[in-house]
């Protein structure tokens, strides 16, 4: 994993990330704040939930440092606060290696759960296969250590390119005032157990 955050306490990091998505509504709230700045009132309307329920989940996300307040404005005698997601911590390989196996597994499960949620939403709304040139690949391999290192290095190179594409697209959209297309790009490379598919290996 690549890095942006300085990690001083692995338990705090893992606990904060896991708590952020411990409730399905909280995951949806965080997803909205990841895409745009919004207020709890706006989120409650989008998710068709009570303002009290959304405000509670917003408070939890804020307390765990997953979102930040960006502005406030008066609305009918009250103050409406607007939030956005804080970029999730990304770890250098050395920092990731310092985490316990349990902490790494918790964070990986959190990320996978978010990915799966986005995939299901795309299927439910008919956007997953809306474009003829959408990409999905699955490449089982048997690699030696050099092959594994090369695969990881190439994926990190592509991640850098994805970040560049995202930043340059954001600049163009700001300049034009147009709305962009929401896209999720996913890469994974992991060791699998013996056997193939979902059935146990024959003995």
N, C-alpha and C positions, 0 to 999 in steps of 0.2 A: 504494500500500500504506500502511496506517496504522502508527503507530509506538508502540513501547514501548522500543526499545533505542537506546543511544548508540553510534554506529559510529565507531571510531577507525581501523580498518584493514580496508578492504574485502576484501583478499586473505584475511585471517584469517577473516572472516565467511563468505565464499563457500566457502573450503576446509573449514571446520568443518561447514557445512551439507551440502556434497556428500559428504564422508567419512561423515557420519552414515547415509546411505542407499546407500553404495557397495556394500554387500553385502545381498542380499535378506533374510537372517536378521536382520541388524541393523535393517532397516526394520521387520520384524515385532516385534522386541524394543522398539523405540522406540514403536511403535503401542500395545503393551500398557502401557508406562509413561505414555503420554499419557492413557490411560483411568483408570488406577488405580495406587496404590502397590503394588509387588510385589518379591519377592526373586528373585535368579537361579534359585534352586531351583524356585520356583513357575513362573517363565517356562519353564524347561526342561521341566517336566511339561506345560504348556499347549501348547508347540510340539513336544513329543516329540523333543527334542534332548538331547544329553549336557550335563551340568552344566558340564563343561570348556569346551565350545564356547560356551555361553551366557555363561559368566563372561568369556570373552575379548571377546565383543562388548559386554558391559556395560562392561568396562574401556575399550574404545575410545570408547563413547558418553560415559562419564564424563570421559575425558581431553579430549574435544573440547567439554566443557561442555554437552552435550545433556541430561544427566540429573543429578540430585543425590541424595545420600544423605539420607534423612529419619529413619531410626531403625535401631537394631540390637538384636538380642535373642539370648540364649544358646539354642542348640539342640543337644542331645546332645553337650555338651562343646565345641562350636564356636560361633562367632558368625555369625548370619545377618543380612545387611545388606539393607535395603529402599530402593528407589529410586523416584523419580517423574520425569517429563519436566519439563525447564525450558521455560517458554513460549518458543516460537521467536521470534527477533527479527522485529519488524514495523517497517517503515520509513515515515517521513513521505515525501511526494513529493520534497522537497528532498534528503533523504538517499538515497533510491532513485536519483535522478538523478546523484548523485556516483559511484555504482558504475559500473565499466566495462561496456560491452555484454556482454562475456564473462561477467563476474560475475553480471549480471542474468539472463543466459540459464541459467547453471548453477543458480541458485537457483530460477528458474521451472521448470526441468526437474525438480528435486528435488520441488517442490510437486506438479507434475502427476503425477509417478510415484506419490507417496503417494495422490493422489486416485484415480488409476486402480486402484491396489491395493485401495482401499476399495470401489470400484464392483464389481470382480471378486469380492471376498469376499461382497458383498451378493447378487450374482447366484448365486454358488455355494451360498449358504446359503438362498436363497429369500426373502430379506427385502426385496429392492429394490422389488418390487411387492406386498408383503404388505398394504400399506395402500391403500385405495381413493382416499384424498386425498393421496397422495404427489405431489410436484411435480417436473417436468422440463420445461424449455423450451429452445428453440433459435431465436434470432431474428436471422437475417442482416439487416444494414442497410447503407445507404449514407449516411454522415453527413458534414456539414460540421464545421468545427472547433468551432463552438458546440454542435452536437449531441453531439460526442464529450465535451466538457467536462461537459455536462449529464448524460450517461450515467454518467460516472465519479463525479460528485457524488452521484447517486442511489444508486449501488452502495455508496458510502461511508456514506451515511445508513442503508442497510439493514444494513451490517456493524455499525454502532453498535447498531441494534436487536437484531441477533442476539446480540451480546455481553450486552445487557441481559437478553434472554430466557434465555440460558444461566446467568447469575448468579442470577437470580430462581428459576429451576428448581432450581438447586443448593441454594439456601437452603430451599426447600420440601421437597426430598428429605431434607436433613439434619434438618429439624424432624420429618418423618414417619417417618424411618428406612426408607423404602421404596427400592427400586431403580428407577432410571429406565430409559428406552429410549435406547439408543445411536443417535445421529443424526449424519450428516455433512451440512452445508449448504455448497454450492459456488456461487461466482459467478465468472464470467470475462468479460472484455471485451477483445478484442485485434484488431489490424489483420490482415486476411487478404490474401494475394497476389491478383493478378488471376485471373480465372477462377472456376469454381464446382466444388464437390465435390472428389473425389479425382483426377479426370482433368486432365491439363494443358490449358490454354486452347488452343482451335483457332487456328491461324495463317492 
